Amino acid sequence: MELKEEIPRIYDKNLKHYGSPRIYHQLLQEGYHIGKTRVERLMRELDIQVVAKKRYKATNTSWVADTT
């Protein structure tokens, strides 16, 4: 398979949370001989960017003692 097909496959499989370092390591594990810079360039060409996970924010303050 061509790299321009493999990169989006890995990206979509991991819910768009994989950036170039993780995709690079995944490609190495799958037997591709490629550099990290090339993965970065191909991701830019394919217009692929990481979708950042939202951080957890506690909004419930029911544990705070009532001061009235």
DAQUI-V223717 format. One record per residue. N is the residue number from 1. RES is the residue in one small letter. SS is DSSP state (A for helix, B for strand, O for the rest). PHI is phi in whole degrees, -180 to 180 (* if undefined). Layout:
BEGIN
{{N;RES;SS;PHI} {N;RES;SS;PHI}}
END
This chain:
BEGIN
{{1;m;O;*} {2;e;O;-79} {3;l;A;-62} {4;k;A;-70} {5;e;A;-100} {6;e;A;-71} {7;i;A;-60} {8;p;A;-64} {9;r;A;-63} {10;i;A;-66} {11;y;A;-61} {12;d;A;-70} {13;k;A;-61} {14;n;O;-103} {15;l;O;58} {16;k;O;64} {17;h;O;-103} {18;y;O;-95} {19;g;O;-95} {20;s;A;-61} {21;p;A;-63} {22;r;A;-70} {23;i;A;-63} {24;y;A;-57} {25;h;A;-66} {26;q;A;-64} {27;l;A;-64} {28;l;A;-62} {29;q;A;-65} {30;e;O;-84} {31;g;O;98} {32;y;O;-83} {33;h;O;-104} {34;i;O;-149} {35;g;O;-97} {36;k;A;-62} {37;t;A;-63} {38;r;A;-67} {39;v;A;-62} {40;e;A;-60} {41;r;A;-65} {42;l;A;-64} {43;m;A;-65} {44;r;A;-66} {45;e;A;-62} {46;l;O;-85} {47;d;O;56} {48;i;O;-106} {49;q;O;-133} {50;v;O;-68} {51;v;O;-96} {52;a;O;-69} {53;k;O;-73} {54;k;O;-77} {55;r;O;-79} {56;y;O;-73} {57;k;O;-130} {58;a;O;-71} {59;t;O;-117} {60;n;O;-89} {61;t;O;-113} {62;s;O;-66} {63;w;O;-78} {64;v;O;-75} {65;a;O;-65} {66;d;O;-74} {67;t;O;-101} {68;t;O;-87}}
END
